[in-house]
Amino acid sequence: MNIILLGPPGAGKGTVAKLLTEYDGSVQISTGDMLRQAVKEGTPLGKEAKSYMERGDLVPDTLIMRIMEERLAQPDCKKGFILDGFPRTIPQAEALKGLLERMGIRLDMVVNLDVPREVILERLTTRRTCSDPNCQEIYNVKSSPPNPDGTCKKCGSLTVQRDDETEEAINFRLATYLEKTAPLISYYEKEGILKTFLSLSSKETVEEIKKALHRKS
């Protein structure tokens, strides 16, 4: 399957994407991971992206799309891919549409994860992340807590609340999402490939997505 996952911060895109990869072997692609991998491998495009990232600048869409083209051409994408949180803007969606057409790739579905605001705030303010950059295991103090002393169950490092997961920061992120990314919902509705799923339980949401994909095939 080739799908795009849309949804606000805290909608569970990463968890849903991971569960879908286990379903049929499709690969999960997030822009951040893709850029970091290109930088780590020292590819020409990765070096170019690194120069922007080191200055604290946003990587331009044109460069992101060139790195995306390289990524989608890799053998592991032949089974399918799940774009996790990309595109974020209408110009990125237009550029992606052109890229997929050039590569002869068809999107099966754009999945919009709909989650009530109060659920997002609850999820993100109770999230804790392992402070070890090589681990980054994610916990929830209510549903999936770290060790009683606040350390990571995997590596023993201290878990922390990220700066962007305070209530004030989350409200700002949601406002940014509504302004820049939410318009993609109507864009893909017009394209006729959008389906919206209430995402209160990732496992249940994935089952509904699988049913919808099966009906399309």
C-alpha positions as CSV (number, residue, x, y, z in Angstrom):
1,M,0.0,0.0,0.0
2,N,1.0,3.6,-0.7
3,I,-0.6,6.0,1.8
4,I,-0.2,9.4,3.4
5,L,-1.0,9.8,7.1
6,L,-2.4,13.2,8.1
7,G,-3.3,14.3,11.6
8,P,-2.5,16.9,14.3
9,P,0.4,16.4,16.8
10,G,-0.6,13.6,19.2
11,A,-2.9,11.9,16.7
12,G,-0.8,8.8,16.8
13,K,0.6,8.9,13.3
14,G,3.8,7.2,14.3
15,T,2.1,4.4,16.1
16,V,-0.4,3.8,13.4
17,A,2.3,3.9,10.7
18,K,4.4,1.3,12.7
19,L,1.4,-1.0,13.0
20,L,0.6,-0.7,9.3
21,T,4.2,-1.6,8.4
22,E,3.7,-4.9,10.3
23,Y,0.6,-5.5,8.2
24,D,2.1,-5.7,4.8
25,G,5.8,-4.8,4.9
26,S,5.4,-1.2,3.7
27,V,8.0,1.1,5.0
28,Q,7.4,4.1,7.3
29,I,8.9,7.4,6.0
30,S,8.9,10.5,8.1
31,T,10.6,13.6,6.8
32,G,12.7,14.1,9.9
33,D,14.0,10.5,9.8
34,M,14.6,10.7,6.0
35,L,16.7,13.9,6.4
36,R,18.7,12.6,9.3
37,Q,19.4,9.4,7.4
38,A,20.6,11.3,4.3
39,V,22.9,13.5,6.5
40,K,24.2,10.4,8.3
41,E,25.0,8.6,5.0
42,G,26.7,11.8,3.7
43,T,25.0,11.7,0.4
44,P,25.4,14.9,-1.7
45,L,21.8,15.8,-0.9
46,G,22.4,15.0,2.7
47,K,25.4,17.3,2.9
48,E,23.3,20.0,1.3
49,A,20.5,19.5,3.9
50,K,23.0,19.4,6.7
51,S,24.2,22.9,5.9
52,Y,20.6,24.2,6.4
53,M,20.1,22.2,9.5
54,E,23.3,23.4,11.1
55,R,22.3,27.0,10.6
56,G,18.9,26.3,12.1
57,D,17.2,27.1,8.8
58,L,14.3,25.1,7.3
59,V,15.3,22.7,4.6
60,P,13.7,24.1,1.4
61,D,10.9,22.1,-0.2
62,T,12.8,21.6,-3.4
63,L,15.6,19.8,-1.5
64,I,13.2,17.8,0.5
65,M,11.5,16.6,-2.7
66,R,14.8,15.6,-4.2
67,I,15.7,13.6,-1.1
68,M,12.1,12.1,-1.1
69,E,12.6,11.0,-4.7
70,E,15.9,9.2,-3.7
71,R,14.1,7.6,-0.8
72,L,11.1,6.4,-2.8
73,A,13.4,4.9,-5.4
74,Q,15.1,2.6,-2.8
75,P,14.2,-1.1,-3.1
76,D,12.4,-1.3,0.3
77,C,9.7,1.0,-1.0
78,K,8.7,-1.5,-3.7
79,K,6.4,-3.2,-1.2
80,G,4.8,0.2,-0.4
81,F,5.3,3.2,1.8
82,I,3.5,5.2,4.5
83,L,4.3,8.9,4.5
84,D,4.1,9.9,8.2
85,G,3.3,13.6,8.5
86,F,4.3,14.6,5.0
87,P,3.2,16.6,3.1
88,R,2.6,19.5,5.6
89,T,1.5,22.2,3.2
90,I,-0.4,22.5,-0.1
91,P,2.8,23.4,-2.1
92,Q,4.4,20.2,-0.7
93,A,1.3,18.2,-1.7
94,E,1.4,19.6,-5.3
95,A,5.1,18.9,-5.5
96,L,4.6,15.3,-4.2
97,K,1.8,14.7,-6.7
98,G,4.1,15.7,-9.5
99,L,6.9,13.5,-8.2
100,L,4.7,10.4,-7.8
101,E,3.3,10.9,-11.3
102,R,6.9,11.1,-12.7
103,M,7.8,7.9,-10.8
104,G,4.7,6.1,-11.9
105,I,3.5,5.6,-8.3
106,R,-0.2,5.6,-7.4
107,L,-1.4,6.6,-3.9
108,D,-3.9,4.2,-2.5
109,M,-5.3,6.4,0.2
110,V,-4.7,9.6,2.3
111,V,-5.6,8.7,5.9
112,N,-6.8,11.6,8.1
113,L,-6.6,10.8,11.8
114,D,-9.2,12.8,13.7
115,V,-8.7,13.2,17.5
116,P,-10.5,15.5,19.9
117,R,-8.4,18.3,21.3
118,E,-8.7,17.2,24.9
119,V,-7.4,13.8,24.0
120,I,-4.4,15.3,22.2
121,L,-3.6,17.4,25.3
122,E,-3.9,14.4,27.6
123,R,-1.7,12.2,25.4
124,L,1.1,14.8,24.9
125,T,1.3,16.3,28.3
126,T,1.7,12.8,29.8
127,R,4.3,11.7,27.3
128,R,7.9,11.1,28.4
129,T,10.9,10.4,26.1
130,C,14.2,8.7,26.9
131,S,16.9,11.3,27.1
132,D,19.5,9.0,25.5
133,P,19.6,10.1,21.8
134,N,20.4,6.6,20.7
135,C,17.3,5.2,22.4
136,Q,14.5,7.8,22.4
137,E,11.9,5.3,23.7
138,I,8.5,6.9,24.3
139,Y,6.4,6.4,27.4
140,N,3.1,7.7,28.8
141,V,3.0,8.2,32.6
142,K,-0.6,6.9,32.7
143,S,-0.9,4.1,30.1
144,S,2.7,3.0,29.6
145,P,5.0,4.5,32.3
146,P,8.8,4.3,32.5
147,N,10.4,2.7,35.6
148,P,9.1,4.1,39.0
149,D,12.2,6.3,39.3
150,G,11.5,7.8,35.9
151,T,14.2,5.9,34.0
152,C,13.9,4.2,30.7
153,K,13.0,0.5,30.8
154,K,15.2,-0.2,27.8
155,C,18.5,1.6,28.6
156,G,18.2,3.0,32.1
157,S,18.6,6.7,31.1
158,L,16.3,9.4,32.6
159,T,13.0,10.1,30.8
160,V,12.0,13.7,30.2
161,Q,9.1,15.8,29.1
162,R,10.1,17.5,25.8
163,D,9.9,21.2,25.6
164,D,7.3,21.0,22.8
165,E,5.0,18.8,24.9
166,T,4.0,21.3,27.6
167,E,0.4,22.5,27.3
168,E,1.5,25.9,26.0
169,A,3.7,24.4,23.4
170,I,1.1,21.9,22.3
171,N,-1.5,24.7,21.9
172,F,0.9,26.6,19.6
173,R,1.6,23.4,17.6
174,L,-2.1,22.8,17.1
175,A,-2.6,26.4,16.0
176,T,0.2,26.0,13.5
177,Y,-1.3,22.7,12.3
178,L,-4.7,24.2,11.7
179,E,-3.2,27.1,9.8
180,K,-0.8,25.2,7.5
181,T,-1.6,21.5,7.4
182,A,-5.4,21.2,8.0
183,P,-6.1,22.7,4.5
184,L,-4.6,19.4,3.1
185,I,-7.8,17.7,4.2
186,S,-9.9,19.6,1.7
187,Y,-7.2,19.3,-0.9
188,Y,-7.2,15.5,-0.8
189,E,-11.0,15.4,-0.5
190,K,-11.1,17.1,-3.9
191,E,-8.6,14.5,-5.2
192,G,-11.1,11.8,-4.0
193,I,-8.6,9.8,-2.0
194,L,-9.1,11.0,1.6
195,K,-10.6,8.9,4.3
196,T,-11.0,10.2,7.9
197,F,-10.8,7.8,10.9
198,L,-11.5,8.6,14.5
199,S,-8.2,7.7,16.2
200,L,-8.8,7.0,19.9
201,S,-7.1,3.6,19.8
202,S,-4.3,3.0,17.4
203,K,-5.0,-0.7,17.1
204,E,-8.7,-0.2,16.3
205,T,-7.8,2.6,13.9
206,V,-5.4,0.4,12.0
207,E,-8.1,-2.3,11.7
208,E,-10.5,0.2,10.2
209,I,-7.8,1.4,7.7
210,K,-7.1,-2.2,6.7
211,K,-10.8,-2.7,6.0
212,A,-11.0,0.4,3.9
213,L,-7.9,-0.6,1.9
214,H,-9.4,-4.1,1.4
215,R,-12.6,-2.6,0.0
216,K,-10.6,-0.5,-2.4
217,S,-8.5,-3.4,-3.8
